[in-house]
C-alpha cells in the first residue's frame, strides 16, 4: 500500500508547475547537426543533434490516431472533436508504452529507439543540467525546460504539450484526453521494479507550458480499473532517438 501511495504522489507531482526563471539566464543553444527521417506512413520528421544523440524534433504521429478508439466502453468522448485532426498534426499521436516501443520500427533507417532514462539525462546534461540534478526526481533543471520547448530560433527541439490519455475515474471507467496544451508527457524505455497492482512502472518526463523546469518521475504504465475489470494503458507522447551518425 505504501508503494501505491508513493507512486500516486509521484504522478501528482508531475502536474505541479515548475518555478519561473528569468529569461536573461537562458543560454543561446543550437543543434550540432540536423536532418530528416520518414516513417512508413509517409510522415517526415526533422531531427536535431545534441550531446551525440539525434532526437526527433517533433512528436511522432505514425500509426492509428489515438482518438480512433475501438473500445467505446472506456472512452468518455462520444464524438471526436472537430479540431482533433488539426491537433494531431501539431501535437502528434499518443501511444501506450508497448506501442511506443513497437512503433519505432516505422522509422526508416537503423538505430532509432525509444529513449531510455539515460538518453534523457544525456540530453538534459547537454543543455546545461548538472549530472547530480539530472539524476534527481520531480521538477528540476531550470532553464532546461525552456530550452527543450524552443523552436527553430533556438534549440529546435520543440517539445510540445500534447497531454495524455488516461483513466480519470476508476469507478466508472472514464478514459479521456487531459492536459493538452498545458503539459507534455513523454515515455522513456526504462522500467523499474514495482509492487503496483497494475504492474509495470516507467521513468517518464513531464514538461509544462512556459516552465523552465522538467520533471523526472516514475509513472505506472497501466491504470487499474475498478473491481475485476483489469487494466487500461496510459497513452503519452513519443520522441525517438538514435546515436549520432556522420
Secondary structure, DSSP 8 states (H G I E B T S, - for coil): -HHHHHHHHHHHHTTS------GGG------S-EEEEEBTTS-EEEEEEETTEEEESS----SS-TT--S-GGGB--SS--TTHHHHHHHH---B-HHHHHHGGGGBSSS--EE--HHHHHHHHHHTT--HHHHTS-EEE-TTHHHHHT--TTTT-------BEEEEEETTTTEEEEE-TTTEEEEEEEEEE----TT--EEEEEEEETT-S-EEEEEEESEEE-STT--EEE-BBB--EEEE---
